[in-house]
Amino acid sequence: MFRTPAQATPHAEFVAVMAFMMALVAMSTDIMLPALGHINRDLLTSQPNDRQLVIVMLFLGMACGQILWGPLSDSFGRRPAIHSGSVVFMAGCLISILSQSMEVMLFGRFCQGFGAASARVVAMAMIRDRFSGEQMARVLSVIMSVFILIPMLAPAIGQAILWASTWRMIFAAILIYGLVVQVWFFLRQPETLGIDKRPPFTFRTVHEAFMAVCRHRATGFYTLSAAFVFGVFVGYLSFSQQLFQEFYTTGGRFALYFAILALSIGIAMFVNSLLISRYGMHRLSLAGLVTLTLVAAIFLILTILHGGKPPFEITFGLLFVYFLPTGVLFINMNTLAIEPHGRIAGMASTVINTLITLGSLVIGVAIAQAFSTSLYPFATGALICSILSLGAYCLACRQFRKIPAQVD
């Protein structure tokens, strides 16, 4: 049944709709992982690491798209921004399905990311429209716990499609997923931003909102800290297929191992939702960053001791433990960064997520492209990024005490 703006979506359904919308990027990323080798061969790329660009271009498109969809959602409403982005996303899927070269494929992936950015950034703004503070972090943790089911299942779905058909049908599956979620959103999710709260869409308004976010030093440091954490994750995503299927020759078990690691993030997000009222975002984030740094240090030591290639059991176990605090930090860092900017939630979400995505892309590409015959680049990069993230977080906390927590 269609819901009017006067009817709020029931809490459980709101959580589900936001989760599946935010999972659009994860679905578009993770379902492709088993097919990267096939794409590399069919499109005749020259380097083994060129396949990583299929992941990278999606994130680059998402970073660029957020710059548009956030301000549009603040000025014209959340729903129009979501609908417009969905059209671009589906067009990108069609381009990738029909591509005959890597260049066309990458353009389609960029369009997918550009369109899917609307679901990511506007969903965050809609959550901020309804919730704030630790309540927002708790709701976001539950949403992300539901969301994590997608990256757990996506590689297995992609692998199953490859067994039955070709990699082009994987893009068709992404297109169908996006269409179903869009229809659900259209019918059931009303607008969350009142007309009286929408600033006019002018370059001056956008610039002022952008500067308001950038001048908030605590937000800047939280954003930087999150970029370092997410950068390691982007690097892992980019070369995970090579790591499991080629470096450790796990073959078809790749989807299972990937799902287990995704489960670790989901567990952390769910536990975060239970503990956040008791311990608060700051204490949980600090504990997560300290744990991240210690695990990364152990990972690098063991990598050195085993000549760059630890036994699979050690690598897999350390990755599982490493991603546990990562799940906590994904939620809390974003919430801490956006919390002071409720009045311009759409623009704040845009700026913060764009900077996180761009920063993490630079870090992730550097880590993934350095991968060849050992885990030295990943282990070293993870430790450096963990230390820098912890340092940026400490600076953010210091600034947070000096700056009002709310600028509504």
N, C-alpha and C positions, 0 to 999 in steps of 0.2 A: 504494500500500500504506500502511495506517495505521501510524504510528510511535508507539511507547510512550515515556514519559518517560525511560526508560533509554537510548534510542537517540538520539544527537545527529544532527541533520540535517547532511548533507554541506555543507561550506563553500559551495560554489557554489550549492547549492539554497537555503541559508539566506540568502545575499545576494539571490537572486532573489525569494524570498518577502517579505523585508523591503522590498525595493525596490518591488514592486507593491502592498504594503500601504501604504507611506508615500506612494505616488503616488495613493492614493484621493482625497485632497484636491485634488491637481493636476488629476486627471481631472475631478472635479466642478466645478472652476473653469474650466479652459481650454476644455473641450468646449463650454461655454455661450457663449463670447465672440462667435462669429459670430451667435448668436441674440438677443443683447441688444436690438438694434433691433426685431426682430420681437415680442419679449415686451413691449417698451415700447408698441408700437402696439396689440397685441391686448388688453392689459390696461388700456389707456386711462389711462396715467399722465400727470400734468400737466406734468412738467418733463423735458427731455432727459437730465439727469444722474440721474434717478430709476433708470435702468437699472443704475447702479453699485451700487445696494443689493442686487441679485441676487448680486454678488460679496461685498460687505461682510457681509451677513447670514451667509453661509457661514463666514467667518472669525470672526465674533462667536460663532456657535454652537460653533465649534472651541475658542475661548478658554474658554468656559464649560464645555464638556465635559471638558476636560483636568483641571479641578479635581476632577471625580468619578473619572475612569478611572484616573488615576495612583495615588491612595491605594487604590482597590479592587484594582488589580493587585499592589500591595505586600502586601496582606493576604489576598487570596483566590487569587492567581496571575495570570499574564499571560493565559492562554488564556480564562478566564471573562470577563475584562474585554473582550477582543477580540470574543468572540461576542455579548456583550450590546450593545456599541456597534454592531455590524453590524445588529442588529435595528432599532435606532433609525434608523440611516442609511437602511435600505431603506424604513422607514415614511415618512421624509421625502421620499424619491423619489416614492412613491405620492401623497403630498399635493401635490407640485409638478405631477405629471402631471395631476391632476384639478382644479387650481386654476382659478378663474374671476375672480379679482381679484389685484391685486398684494399685498395684505395676506396672503392665503392662500399665495401663492407664496413670500413672504418667510418665513412661518412654516415652510413645508416646507424651505426652504434652511437655516434655523436648525437644524432637526432633522437635516438631512444633516450639517451641520458638527459638531453635538453628537455624533452617532454616529461620524463619521469621526475625531473627536479620539482615540478609543480606538486606532485603527490607528496614528496618528501618535505619540502619547506612549508607548504601551505598546511599540511597535516600538523606539523609542529605548531604553527600559529593557531590552528583551531583548538589544539589541546591547551595552549596558553590562554585562549579566549575563555575557556571553561574552568581552568584550574591555575593555581599558582603555588610557588614555594615547594615545600616538601610534599604537599598533596599532588602537585604536578609531577614531581619526581616519582612518587609512588604509582600514580596512574601510568606514567610513561614506562615504568619498569614492567607493569603488567602487560601493557601494549607490546613492549619489546619481547616479553616472554612468549606471547602468542606469535609475534613476528618471526621469532627464531625457528619456528617450525618450517618455514619456507626454505631457508638455506640448508636445513637438515635434509629435506626431501628433494630439493631441486636437482642436485647432481645425480641422484638415483633416477629421477624422471628423465633427465637428459641422457643418461646411459641407456635406459630402456628404449627411448626414441631412436637412439643410434642403432640398437640391435634390430629394430623393426624397420627403420627408414634411414634418412640422411640427416646431416646437421641442419639442413634448411627447414626441416619440420620442427626443429627445436624453436626456431624463430616464430613459426606458426603457433606453437604452444604458448609462447610469451604473449603473442598478439591476442589469443583467446583469453588468457588470464587477465590482461589489461582491460579487455572489453567487459568481462564479467564483473570485475571490481568497479569499473566506471558506471555500469548500469545500476549496481547495488547502491553506490554512492548517490547517484542521481535521484533514485526513488526514495531513499530512506534517510539521507543526511541533510537536514535543513541548514541554512546559512547561520553562522555563529557570530558574524560581525555586523552590528546594526548600522544602518545608513548614517546615523548621526555621529558615528565614530570613525567615518572614513575621510581621511584628508584628501584633498584634490591631488590628482596625479600630475605633478609638475616636476621638472628637473630640480627646481629649488627645494621642493618638499623632500624629494628623494635624497638630495645632497645633504640637507639638514639632518635627516634621520640617519643617514650613513655616518655623518660626523659625530652625532650624539652617541652612537654605538662605539665608534673608534676612539672617542675621547675618554670613554669609561675604561680606565686602566685595568681594573680588575677583570672586566670582560675580555680585554685584550690578552692578558696572561692566561686566563682560563682557556681561551681559544687556542693559544699557542701550545699549551699543555696537551689539549685534546688532539691537535694536529700531529704531535710527535707520537702519541699512542696509536692513532688511526693510521699513521704512515706505515708503521710496522705491519699492521693488519692488511693494508693495501698491497704491500710488498708480498706478503704471504699469499693473498688471493691471486696475484699476478703469476706466481710461479708454482702454485700448489699442485697443478696437474703434472708439471715436470718433476716436482719433488717426489710425489707419491708414485706416479706411474713409470717414470724413467729413472730417477735417481735411486729409488728404493724398489723399483720393479714390482709394485703391488698389483698391477693390472686392474681388473674389474673391481677389486676391493677398495679402490680409491673413493668411490661414493660412500662406502661405509665409514671409512676413516674420517672423511671430511664431515660426515654427519655427526660423528662422535665429538669432534672438536667444536662443531657448531653448538652441540648440546651443552658443552661446558660454558659457553657464553650465555645460553638460555638459562641454565641453572643459576649463574651469577646474577642475571637480571631479576629472576624471580626472588632469590634470597635478598637482593637489594631492596625490593619492594616490601619485604617483611621486616627488615632491620632499620629502614631509613627513619621511621618515626622514633625509634629508640636511640639510635646513635647519631643521626643527622648526616647530611650529605658530606660535610667537611671531613668528619672523622673516617667515614667509609672510603672517601676518595684518597685520603692520605694513606690509609692502610693498604689500599689497592696499589698505589704507586710504589710504596716501599716493597711490597710483595713482588710487583712487576720487576723492579730493579734487581732484587735478590735472585729471582728465577733466571733473568737474563744473564746475570753474572755466572751462575752455575752452568747455564747452557754454553756460554763461551768457553769456560774452563774445560768442560767435558768435550767440546768440539776440538779444542787444541790437543787434549790428551789422546783423542782417537784420530788424529791426523786429518781433521776436516770432515770426517764422516762417522759420527757416532752410530752405534747400532740403532736400528729402526725403533726398537722398544724405548730406548732412552729419548730419542728425538720426539717420538709421539707423546710420551708421558710428559715431557717438559713443555711441549706445545699445549697440551691439555691444561696443565697448571698455569701456564702463562696467560691463556685466554680467560681464565676465571676472573682475575681482577680486571681484565680488559672489558668484560661485560658490565662490571660495576661502573667503570670510568666512562663508557659510552653514554650512559644515562646521566650520571651526576655532573659531568663536565659540561655537557650541553645545557642542562638545567641551570647550573650556576651561572653560565655565561649569559643566558637569555633572561634570567629572572629579573634583573633591574629594568627591563625594557618592555613592560606589559603594554604600555600605551602605543608602542610601535612594534608590536610582536612580529608582524609579517616582515618588516624591514630588518628588524634585529635578527630574526631567524635566517634571513637571506644573507646578511653580512657575515654572521658567525659561521654558518654552514658553508658558505662560499670560501671563506678563508681557511676553514678546517680542511675542506676538500682539496683546494689548490695546494696547501702546504703538505698535506698527506700524499698527494700525487707526486710531488717532487721527491719526497722521501721514499715513497713506495717504489717508484720507477728506478731510483738509484739502487735500492736494495735488490730488486728483482732482476734488473739488467746485469748486475754483477754476478748473478748466479751462473755457475757453469759446472765445476767438478767438485765443489766442496760447500760446506755450510758456513764457512768463515764470514762471508759478507752478511748473511742474515743474522748470525749470532752477534757479530760486532755491531751491526746496525741496531739490533734490538736493545743492546746494553746502552749504547750512546743515546738513543732516543728515550729510553726509560729514565736515565739520569737527567737529561734536559727537560723532560716532562715534569719530573719531580721538582726541579729548580723553578720552572715557570709557575707551577702550582703554588709553591711557597711564596713567590713574589705576588701572585694573585691574592692569596690570603692576607698578605700584609697590606695590599692596596684596598682590599675589601673592608678593612677596619677603618680606613680613612674616608671612604666614599659612601654616601647613603646607599642602602641596599635596594631602594626602590626609586625610580624616577618616573613613576606613573604620573 
